[in-house]
Amino acid sequence: MDGSNSTPDTRRFEVALQTRQLEISLFWQRSLFFWGFISAAFVAIAALRNDQATLSLLVSGFGFVCSFSWTLVNRGSKYWQEQWETKIEMAERNVTGPFFRTRVEKQRKGLWGGREYSVSKVTIAVSDYVSFVWFCILVRQVWICLGFFQPDRCKLFSIYALSVIPLVYVALLLGLGRVRPVGEVTRGHEGDDPKTEQPTPTGS
């Protein structure tokens, strides 16, 4: 847009668009930052095993703190992204009309086609799961250091838990990881008169 002819609404719209894009970029950069520490902690805990219980406890605590920080940072990034998306929707009324809020009806392309899942929601869910894994590792290392851990008694429980929990979590992802509708859904092909549906309010 020509800056000399831009209106206050246009400038606000442009700033909101640019800042939203920045927040999306930072979302992934922050995830890569934390994954570096978390991956290093996984490698360290696997190398140490039970040979150095106290050092393993230190590493597991570090991994838990990093993963928990990651999930909080993801939620903070998501919050500010949604803030700027709301500002875009407010500013676009006098610039482009309801463009950002309008969604084209999804194309049906079978099993391998696109689905209405939120990339950021799924990433937050993964960070929560990694935090849970590190919490379990931390508890295990505490038990080992205190002398309470007995592998034979815990083996059967661990097998059931490690089999069931991932399946339950995947089911939750399928149900809760969808995108929240933000506006009207435009239907029809080019040349047809578009028809719209009112948005259905759902949780974010």
N, C-alpha and C positions, 0 to 999 in steps of 0.2 A: 504494500500500500504506500502511496505517496505521502511522506511525512508532512509536506507543506500543506496538504489538504485534509489531513487527518483531524478528526474530531476527538473530544475527550473520551467518548465511548469507544472509538476505534483504538485509541492509544491504550485504554484499559484492557480492551480485548486482546491486543497484541502482547501486552505485558503478561497477562494471565496465561496465554498460550505458551509463551517462551518459558515462563517459570514452571508451568506444569511439565513441559518437556525436560527441563532441568531436574525436577524432582524425580521423574522416571529414570533418568540417567543415573542420578545419585543412588536410587534404590538398588540398582544392580551393582554399582561400584562398591557400595557398602557391604553388599552380600559377598562379593569377591574378597573384600578385606577380611571379613570374619571367617570365611571359609579357609583362608590361608592358615589362621591360627588353629581352627578346629581340626583341619586335616593333619597338621603337625602334631596336635595332641593325640589324635587317633593312632598315628604311627608310633608315637612315643609309648602309649599305653600298651600297644600290641607288642612292642619290643621288650618292655619291662616285665609284663605279665605279673607273676607272683614272686619273682626273684628279689625285687626290692620293694617291699610292701609300702614303706613310708613314702618313697619317691613316687610310686604309682598313685598313692593317695593325693599327693601334691598335684600331679599331672591331671588326675580325674577332676579335682576341684577346679583347676584352670580351664579344662574343657567345658565343665558345666557353666562356669561364669561367662565364658566366651559365647557359648550357644544361647544362654539366657539373654545376654546382652544383644545378640543378633536378633532374637525374636522381638525384643522391645524396640530396637532400631527399625525393624521392618514395619512394626505398627505405627511408629512415628512417621516414617516415610509415607505410608499409606494415608495417614491422617492429613498430611500437608498436600498430598496429591489430590485428595478429595476436596480439600479446601479450595484449591485453585480451579478444579473442575466446576465447582459451584459458582465461582466468580466468573468463569467463562460463560456459563449458562445465563448469568445475570447480565453480562455485558453484550452478549450476542443478540439480544432482542432488538437493539437499535443498529446493529451492524450487518449481520447476515440473516437475521430471523432465527427460528428454531432449527438451526443446522446441527449443532453439537448434540442436542437432545434427541434428534430424530435418528432412528436406526432402520436400516433396510432389512427386510425380512430375510432371515438366514436361508442359504441355499441348501437343499437336501442333496448331499453327496455320499450317502451311505455311511458305512462303518468308519471309514477313514476321513470323513469330512470334518469341517470345523464344528466346534461345540461352544456353547456359551459359558465357558469357565473363565474365572478371573485368574490371570497369571500371578498377580500380587497376592491374592488370597491363598493360592496353592503354595506359593513360596513361604508365606507366613506359617501355613500349616506344617510344611517341612521343617521350618526352624523350630516350631513347637515340638515336633517329634524328635528332632536331634537333641533338644534340651531334655526331653524325657529319657532318651537313651543315656545321656551323660549323667543324669540324676541316678539312674539304675547302676551305672558303673561306679559312681561315687559311693553309693550305699554299699555295694559289694566290696569296695576297697576298705571302707570303714570296718565292715565285718571281718575282713581278713586281718586287718591290723589289730583288732580286738580279740582275735582268736575264735570268733563265733561261727565263721563260715565253714560249712561242711558240704563239700561238693556232692557227695552221694545222696544226701537228703534233699538238696536243692535241684538236683538234675531233672527229675520228673516235672517239677513245677516250672522250671526254666523252659523246658521243651514246650509245654502247653502255652505258657505266656508268650514265648517268642514266635509261636505259630499263630495264635489267635489275635494278639494285639495289632500286628500289621494289617491283617484282613479287616478288622473292625475300623481301623483308621482309614484305610482305602475306601471303605463304604461311606464313612463320614465325608471324605473328600468328594466323592461322587455326588452326595446330596447337598453339601454346604458350600462347595467351591464354585458355584455358578455366579455369573455376573448379575448384579442388581439392575433391573431395568431403570433407565433414567429418563425416558421420554417416550414419545409416540413411535410406533413401528410402522414404517411405510411399506405398503404392499403394492404389487403390480410390476409390470415390465415397462421398458421405455415406451413412451407414447400413450400409456394408459393413464387414466386419472388415478392419482394415488388415493388410497383409503388409509385411514389411521385408526389406531386403537388407543384408548387412554391407557397410561401406564398403570401397572399393577404394583402397588407399594409393597416392597419386601425389605428384609434386613440386608445391610451391606455386607 
